[in-house]
Amino acid sequence: MIKIRAEKAEDYTVIDEINSSAFKGESEGKLIRAIRESEWFVPELSLIAEWHEDVVGHILFSEVMIQTKNKQVPTLALAPMAVSPRHQKEGIGSLLVQQGLDKARQFGYEHVVVLGHPNFYPKFGFVSSVSKGIEPPFPVPEEVFMVLELKEGSLEGIRGKVAYPPSFSAVT
């Protein structure tokens, strides 16, 4: 049975280990630490998956902005999400995404952006961000930068470019 809960300080080391092994590097761990220390961190949206009391997955949603012509619109970024390699392909990632999105709705967030696999995120309702008038902050293939309206119609009339906070520069 998989249990999803908010991370605790004692989970930090294993979260780093999961991200390092899943992504084969240190960048995502650096990103998580930088976000935790920033004003953009939402502790309730840094979630872990437990299996028999072992942490086997982690997902982080943090605040970012959509820069329009004349204002900044707050939104969430889903980044990163990782599952321990020995527990991948068991539905843990999907469970983390779905419960994270549900929690984001409960906190009143209206949309989420993600840079991710185009065969994974659309099953949760993510679509190409440019189809909703939202541009990525850097050049990427259109199909990998996606957005989800947590509240239907919440992106109507919003046109702009996503602006990540400085903590995202931790990823190299």
Secondary structure, 3 states (H helix, E strand, C coil): CEEEEECCHHHHHHHHHHHHHHHCCCHHHHHHHHHHCCCCEEEEEEEEEEECCEEEEEEEEEEEEEEECCCEEEEEEEEEEEECHHHCCCCHHHHHHHHHHHHHHHCCCCEEEEECCCCCHHHHCCEEHHHHCEECCCCCCHHHEEEEECCCCCCCCCCEEEECCHHHHHCC
